[in-house]
Amino acid sequence: MIRYILSFCLSWFFFCTLSAQHIRGNLSHLAGQEVKLEGFKGLQTYPIAQTRINSTGDFDLRYSVADFGMGYLVSADQKVFILVLSGEDIEIQGESLLNTERLKVLKGEQNIWFQQYALAQPRREQALSAWSYLEKMYTQDALFTVQKMPKSAIQKEKVRIQNEGDAYIENLPKDSYVRWYLPIRKLVSSVSSVVQYRTEELPATIQAFRKLNYADPRLFSSGLFKEAIDNHFWMLENIGRSLDSVFLEMKISIDAILPGLVRDEKKYNLVCDYLFDLLERHSLFQASEYLALKVLNESACTVDSDLAKQLETYRAMKKGNTAPDFIFPSSVNFATHLQKQAPNSLSALDSSYTLVVFGAGWCPKCRTELKELSEFYPKWKSRGLEVVFISLDETESDFQSFSSSFPFTTMCDFKKWESPIVNDYYVFGTPTMFLLDADRKIVLRPTSVNQTDAWVEWFLPSQK
């Protein structure tokens, strides 16, 4: 048995040694400094290797077959140089990573192909945007519309530039990683120019994003995984249509993305979690609600419990639903005007509208938001909006220290995330707010105090 284990260990050692590839080179201005090699794994990066460049600028790093995809060298000054980690030895030469145009790839076919394209394609993109701008002038400006030859010449040049970039990729070996990678990189990097200058390309660009397979391990290790999600939905948000039309497009995109992920639960959860957070951060609540409900109704894939709780709030606490009633706990500070006839439950409050706020003294954002809320409260109360703050603090002293000075009703049961009220409202973060009408119907799920104030100004105007 010992002989077998020893033989196995030796075999594995030789396999790893033989399967390791070298990244060698000379960076003359970085002599004596550390250089690191990092790879991409979904939304994150990870370290592969590092070394100190010798006194003459030479260095040698290794990567393995497990690091297949894209990677990058990073120097002490945080400058980077992108590499294709396709299983080939790589050699580069230059002064530093500051100016990548002066770095030469001497060895590694796929890296040579990648560098040639990476240096040329940005100039093509710039030229396309410039020609598209001129094309609009010659098509829409009366001063130029009479000129037929320039319009024809512009259109021909745009086609030539596009064909040139496409032909370069088409001529690469079909089984090479860089042949797959470059069109995806071009798609992701072109979004800003398409939205601003080449709007005629929007339908095709949107469709190309919807065809991406987020379960593809090549995309997962490409460094484009996060950018593909970000740029896809940024483009939809900025296509210049009505908000209803934008949400419709986002729903179509969500429907296109998720089916390809259901067989890979890890990536499914990763994409859903990130996309949900992205939509929330951009206040695209119709789209995030649609995503939440779609994920919760998906039977072919198991959702992580933390994500499920986060999404469940949209099913149970979506706009139009009735919020749960709750009894006020023993530790409660009533607003001055409620102290003589203190209600014992949320439903007993005599108010046209109530803003229920969950927060805590240990939450930095809560401190900022609750301070602003206190300043708005007199105006809101005069227009029929009451405020109830539910603290997630764990001790009486912390609760009183944070909230006793607030002019509105505050309460705490000291159970933090285990509080029945917190669980009934599916609260997973602080601050969280729900705007309710007199029947506890959810009118709005504000993401900030300023959004609540904007609602008050619109729906509860001053009577003066």
Secondary structure, DSSP 4 states (H G I P E B T S, - for coil): -HHHHHHHHHHHHHHHHHH-EEEEEEEGGGTT-EEEEEEEETTEEEEEEEEE--TTSEEEEEE-GGG-EEEEEEETT--EEEEEESSS-EEEEES-SS-GGG-EEEE-HHHHHHHHHHHHHHHHHHHHHHHHHHHHHHHH-TTTTT-HHHHHHHHHHHHHHHHHHHHHHHTS-TT-HHHHHHHHHHHHHTHHHHHHT-GGGHHHHHHHHHT--TT-HHHHTTT-HHHHHHHHHHHHHTSS--HHHHHHHHHHHHHHHGGGGTT-HHHHHHHHHHHHHHHHHTT-HHHHHHHHHHHHT--SSPPPHHHHHHHHHHHHS-TTSBPPP-BPPSEEE--GGGSTT--SBGGG---SEEEEEEE-TT-HHHHHHHHHHHHHHHHHHHTTEEEEEEE--SSHHHHHHHHTT-SSEEEE-S-GGG-HHHHHTT--SSSEEEEEETT-BEEE--SSHHHHHHHHHHHS----
